[in-house]
């Protein structure tokens, strides 16, 4: 329950194959990708729901869902009196449908029978790959007061930022009158400039070149019955098909949001969003006790740093770092970094378990490095996925990159960012 005792159910769209985040999605769905050293991407929308007192949450996914299932099951356990749950709905074959999700709208449509059990008044539709903090009660209040059937969260942006996003045209009351899906850089969208009265009414700000357009954040609130009616067809996508059709015939409201919001669906965006968290003044604040971001409680010891130099760095729990230099980097849980190692601009996701001494001894006989980063290894501008084994005296990102883009055997290169794959083995002395 939330505003005015209306029942709200949240639906988190987990995305498809996650090709833009590949190879981080090679063995896991996009919402399950480790983020900020100790979290998963799915923790962001779920935490926003919990902080908004929305406790009935569905996560829709269809690819590599085992890791996501494990994380959800071990993290989000509500007490029996709250009626809360976080439930994963993976694509399934039924007597009425044998196809996988064909798009965002199709994924929701195929699960309506599950959602109906909750008898919701409103549905909140969320993306599983964005970084932001929002009180959905404020958005719901705007939705109710505007008497809209659909409210779309919008972010004020500049014209150069508009390419690749859904752009909303509003009237002076903030009601959406038109929608332009991903305009090209040379498209004329001056008709979509937001009225200054809308910015002043909702955000109390003046219009400038930096905020003259409104981009859809992919966050929607639907009246429950209206959403079912809108999905009573074979259209597959909210942004391209469903929403433009609703705008033509029914009242659709905007909810303007001027806080930090980042779509982290690509490897480059994912890398930059992570490293920004280790900066002096990160754009997103994880240190907010009023609206925390929740994740799995691992009961690990504090990180131990012996004779180290750390600057603009985050180190998650359970790690041991010895005589290393770490700059502009994030060290994930259970990371072992040996003496003389140097990390600059690195997101190391850490490990899912500790190795025993017997395992280490056996691997050493076969020339296999321990999980973590070996002695005197230097790494720059890289993402190191979980349980990777990087040997001693390696040079990664220091010299010219030798392999062509798209080689996914142990590592690959994306916009100049080296990605060491999950469970990869990088032998001693390797140069990448």
Secondary structure, DSSP 8 states (H G I E B T S, - for coil): --GGG--EEEEEE--SS-GGGTTTTSSS-GGGSEETTTEETHHHHHHHHHHTT--EEEEEE-SS-HHHHHHHHHH----TTT--EEEEEE----SS--S---SHHHHHHTTHHHHGGG--SEEEEEESSEEE---HHHHHHHHHHHT-SEEEEEEEE-HHHHTTSEEEEE-TTSBEEEEEES--TT---GGG---HHHHHHHH-----TTSSEEEEEEEEEEEHHHHHHHTSSS---IIIIIHHHHHHHS-EEEEEE-S-EEE--SHHHHHHHHHHTTSTT-SS-S--STT------------EEES-EEEEEEE-TT-EEES-EEEEEEE-TT-EE-TT-EEEEEEE---SS---HHHHHHHHHTT---SEE-TT-EEEEEEE-TT-EE-TT-EESSS---S-TT--SSEEEETTEEEE-TT-EE-TT-B-
